[in-house]
Amino acid sequence: MATRLSYPCAAKLEDPGDLPHCFAIYYSKEGVRQYDLRADTEEECHLWVDAINNASFGKMLEQKQEAEQKQLHLLQILETERRAKWHYVKQIEDLTAEVKKLKSELNEYRTERRASPEYVAEADELRKIKKVQSFFRGWLCRRRWKQIVEDYIRSEHAESMRRRNSIVFGLVECEDEYVQQLSILVTCYLRPFRMAASSKKPIILHEDVNSIFLNV
């Protein structure tokens, strides 16, 4: 389909100088079908022509063909995926059946082996070996742990920690003794002096008490 600007309606106007803005739409393949259209202004005429050209049937047909090609490609991919899925599902089912068969054979073999006298004797021997191994592992672990503890006790870090703990304990004991002496001082001296300073006939003033017990 194509468009063109023309003035086929000029002969029908009473005033030939007043030309309308017309354009024609025709089909190039058939060559006979034609539609004459008219706009009020030249600008509207050009807008209609551009709009029709941009929305032509050929472009719509190309877009439709592209969409059909994409759809066909996607359908082919979907069909390939379905076939691959079916193949994998079949393979998984075969492998699952094989695994079940192997498990069944393994259980039968274990049952037969446990019932045999050789397996019983071998199991008793293994239990004895495991007991001996467990005993030796425990003895080695205890020996190694004792050696580690002794090495740490003789190390410089342990010696410094002992000195630090001794100093801390000494400070704690000194603070405890200081608190006890301070409690005796407050109970036996500070409170009686304050009571004496607060009596009707004080033998000592509060200023003197505060100066004596300034650091208490």
C-alpha positions as CSV (number, residue, x, y, z in Angstrom):
1,M,0.0,0.0,0.0
2,A,1.3,3.5,-0.8
3,T,0.1,7.1,-0.4
4,R,0.5,10.3,-2.5
5,L,-0.5,13.9,-2.3
6,S,-3.0,15.0,-5.0
7,Y,-5.8,17.4,-5.7
8,P,-8.5,15.4,-7.4
9,C,-11.3,17.4,-5.9
10,A,-10.3,20.7,-7.5
11,A,-12.8,20.5,-10.4
12,K,-15.8,20.1,-8.0
13,L,-15.1,23.4,-6.1
14,E,-17.0,26.5,-7.0
15,D,-13.9,28.6,-6.6
16,P,-10.9,26.9,-8.4
17,G,-8.4,29.0,-6.6
18,D,-9.5,27.6,-3.2
19,L,-7.7,24.2,-3.5
20,P,-8.5,21.8,-0.7
21,H,-5.7,19.6,0.9
22,C,-6.4,16.1,-0.4
23,F,-4.4,12.9,-0.6
24,A,-5.0,9.5,-2.1
25,I,-4.5,6.0,-0.8
26,Y,-4.1,3.2,-3.4
27,Y,-2.9,-0.4,-3.5
28,S,0.2,-0.8,-5.7
29,K,-0.4,-4.5,-6.3
30,E,-4.0,-4.1,-7.6
31,G,-3.5,-0.7,-9.1
32,V,-7.2,0.1,-9.3
33,R,-8.4,0.5,-5.8
34,Q,-7.9,4.1,-4.7
35,Y,-9.3,6.2,-1.8
36,D,-9.4,10.0,-1.9
37,L,-9.2,11.8,1.4
38,R,-9.3,15.4,2.4
39,A,-7.8,17.4,5.3
40,D,-8.6,21.0,6.5
41,T,-5.0,22.2,6.4
42,E,-1.8,21.2,4.7
43,E,-0.2,20.5,8.1
44,E,-3.0,18.0,8.9
45,C,-2.6,16.5,5.4
46,H,1.1,15.8,6.0
47,L,0.4,14.5,9.5
48,W,-2.2,12.0,8.1
49,V,0.2,10.9,5.3
50,D,3.1,10.4,7.8
51,A,0.8,8.5,10.2
52,I,-0.5,6.2,7.4
53,N,3.1,5.6,6.1
54,N,4.3,4.7,9.6
55,A,1.3,2.4,10.2
56,S,1.4,0.8,6.7
57,F,0.3,-2.8,6.1
58,G,3.7,-3.8,4.9
59,K,5.4,-3.0,8.3
60,M,2.6,-4.7,10.1
61,L,3.1,-7.8,7.9
62,E,6.9,-7.7,8.6
63,Q,6.3,-7.5,12.3
64,K,3.8,-10.4,12.1
65,Q,6.3,-12.5,10.2
66,E,9.0,-11.7,12.7
67,A,6.6,-12.7,15.6
68,E,5.7,-15.9,13.8
69,Q,9.4,-16.7,13.3
70,K,10.1,-16.1,17.0
71,Q,7.1,-18.2,18.0
72,L,8.3,-21.0,15.7
73,H,11.8,-20.8,17.2
74,L,10.5,-20.9,20.8
75,L,8.3,-23.8,19.9
76,Q,11.3,-25.7,18.6
77,I,13.2,-24.9,21.7
78,L,10.3,-26.0,23.9
79,E,10.0,-29.3,21.9
80,T,13.8,-29.9,22.3
81,E,13.5,-29.2,26.1
82,R,10.6,-31.6,26.4
83,R,12.5,-34.4,24.6
84,A,15.6,-33.8,26.8
85,K,13.4,-33.8,29.9
86,W,11.8,-37.1,28.9
87,H,15.2,-38.6,28.2
88,Y,16.5,-37.5,31.6
89,V,13.4,-38.7,33.4
90,K,13.8,-42.1,31.7
91,Q,17.5,-42.2,32.6
92,I,16.7,-41.3,36.3
93,E,14.1,-44.0,36.5
94,D,16.6,-46.6,35.1
95,L,19.3,-45.5,37.6
96,T,16.8,-45.5,40.5
97,A,15.8,-49.1,39.6
98,E,19.5,-50.0,39.4
99,V,20.2,-48.5,42.8
100,K,17.3,-50.3,44.4
101,K,18.6,-53.6,42.9
102,L,22.1,-53.0,44.2
103,K,20.8,-52.1,47.7
104,S,18.8,-55.3,47.7
105,E,21.9,-57.4,46.7
106,L,24.0,-55.6,49.3
107,N,21.5,-56.4,52.1
108,E,21.4,-60.0,51.1
109,Y,25.2,-60.2,51.0
110,R,25.4,-58.6,54.5
111,T,22.8,-61.0,55.9
112,E,24.6,-64.1,54.5
113,R,28.0,-62.8,55.7
114,R,26.7,-62.1,59.3
115,A,25.3,-65.6,59.5
116,S,28.7,-67.2,58.6
117,P,31.0,-68.4,61.4
118,E,34.0,-66.6,59.8
119,Y,32.2,-63.3,60.2
120,V,31.4,-64.0,63.9
121,A,35.0,-64.9,64.7
122,E,36.2,-61.8,62.7
123,A,33.8,-59.6,64.6
124,D,35.0,-60.9,68.0
125,E,38.6,-60.3,66.9
126,L,37.8,-56.8,65.8
127,R,36.1,-55.9,69.1
128,K,39.2,-57.1,71.0
129,I,41.4,-55.0,68.7
130,K,39.2,-51.9,69.2
131,K,39.3,-52.3,73.0
132,V,43.1,-52.4,72.9
133,Q,43.3,-49.5,70.6
134,S,40.9,-47.5,72.8
135,F,43.0,-48.2,75.9
136,F,46.3,-47.1,74.2
137,R,44.6,-44.0,72.8
138,G,43.4,-43.0,76.2
139,W,46.8,-43.7,77.8
140,L,48.6,-41.7,75.2
141,C,46.1,-38.8,75.5
142,R,46.5,-38.7,79.3
143,R,50.3,-38.8,79.0
144,R,50.3,-36.1,76.4
145,W,48.0,-33.9,78.5
146,K,50.1,-34.4,81.6
147,Q,53.2,-33.4,79.6
148,I,51.5,-30.3,78.3
149,V,50.4,-29.2,81.8
150,E,53.9,-29.8,83.2
151,D,55.5,-27.8,80.4
152,Y,53.1,-24.9,81.0
153,I,53.7,-24.9,84.7
154,R,57.4,-24.6,84.1
155,S,57.0,-21.9,81.4
156,E,57.7,-18.2,81.8
157,H,54.1,-17.3,81.2
158,A,52.9,-19.4,84.1
159,E,55.5,-17.9,86.3
160,S,54.4,-14.4,85.4
161,M,50.8,-15.3,86.0
162,R,51.7,-16.6,89.4
163,R,53.5,-13.4,90.3
164,R,50.6,-11.3,89.0
165,N,48.0,-13.4,91.0
166,S,50.2,-13.1,94.1
167,I,50.3,-9.3,93.7
168,V,46.6,-9.1,93.1
169,F,45.8,-11.2,96.2
170,G,48.1,-9.1,98.3
171,L,46.3,-5.9,97.1
172,V,43.0,-7.5,97.9
173,E,44.1,-8.5,101.4
174,C,45.5,-5.0,102.0
175,E,42.3,-3.4,100.9
176,D,40.3,-5.7,103.1
177,E,42.4,-4.8,106.1
178,Y,42.1,-1.1,105.3
179,V,38.4,-1.3,105.1
180,Q,38.2,-3.1,108.5
181,Q,40.5,-0.5,110.1
182,L,38.4,2.4,108.5
183,S,35.2,0.8,109.9
184,I,36.7,0.6,113.4
185,L,37.9,4.3,113.1
186,V,34.4,5.5,112.1
187,T,32.6,3.4,114.7
188,C,34.9,4.0,117.7
189,Y,36.1,7.6,117.1
190,L,34.4,9.6,114.3
191,R,30.8,9.0,115.4
192,P,31.5,9.6,119.2
193,F,33.3,12.9,118.3
194,R,30.4,14.1,116.2
195,M,27.9,13.2,118.9
196,A,30.1,15.1,121.4
197,A,30.2,18.1,119.1
198,S,26.4,18.0,118.8
199,S,25.8,17.9,122.5
200,K,24.5,21.0,124.5
201,K,27.9,21.5,126.1
202,P,30.3,20.4,123.4
203,I,33.8,19.5,124.4
204,I,34.9,19.8,120.8
205,L,33.7,21.7,117.7
206,H,32.5,20.3,114.4
207,E,35.4,22.2,112.7
208,D,37.9,20.4,114.9
209,V,36.3,17.0,114.1
210,N,36.3,17.7,110.4
211,S,40.0,18.8,110.5
212,I,41.0,15.7,112.5
213,F,39.0,13.3,110.2
214,L,39.6,15.2,107.0
215,N,40.5,12.1,104.9
216,V,37.8,9.8,106.3
